[in-house]
Amino acid sequence: DAKTTQPNSMESNEEEPVHLPCNHSTISGTDYIHWYRQLPSQGPEYVIHGLTSNVNNRMASLAIAEDRKSSTLILHRATLRDAAVYYCILVNSGGGADGLTFGKGTHLIIQP
Amino acid sequence: DGGITQSPKYLFRKEGQNVTLSCEQNLNHDAMYWYRQDPGQGLRLIYYSQIVNDFQKGDIAEGYSVSREKKESFPLTVTSAQKNPTAFYLCASSIDLGGTDTQYFGPGTRLTVL
């Protein structure tokens, strides 16, 4: 099964950029990299996803290594509302439930 | 507004009782999922369904059952066979199970067994 590895927690200051790493050394060529975040006592929400190229949306940017064995979620200017647990998961384009388990994620702490 | 609803938000049950958690979506999504989350842990997949009248076991299906009689509904029953049912239960849906399909989550149901 494809798996991801993330740091347990990270801390950053408000209005500074945040880089959240994710390692996925066993990724297959048909696995998409998805990021979700979860606020306390809420369901996760989608942040961004990509396959090979870097991706940008209104919430964040996703930088994918050339060998695709790692990726980085970038929050360009963190706010207190970005404090959450961030999950990196792999979803296969062929469907099926492989990769639909979210690990412990990274607990992002934002200091004012 | 389109979205996923779960009810109730909090649920208490006595040990040995079965309980059913509701999940409804009006997003016209084919795929639906049930996850369990324990304190300080990630989400673990219980069951998923790709289409009406079909569902598959996830990583921790023992002690749980589901049905998918309608596209918009995917109820989860926590049976008395589930040895440690106290947890936060999350339902999600997506257009399909494909790699580009994002999951939309409900607000969750917190189940406590007394």
Interface residues (C-beta under 8 A of the other chain):
Chain A: T30 D31 Y32 H34 Y36 S41 Q42 G43 P44 E45 Y46 H49 L51 Y87 V91 N92 S93 G94 G95 G96 A97 L100 T101 F102 G103 K104 G105
Chain B: I4 Y33 Y35 G40 Q41 G42 L43 R44 L45 Y48 Q50 Q56 G58 D59 F88 L90 A92 D96 L97 G98 G99 T100 D101 T102 Q103 Y104 F105 G106 P107 G108 R110
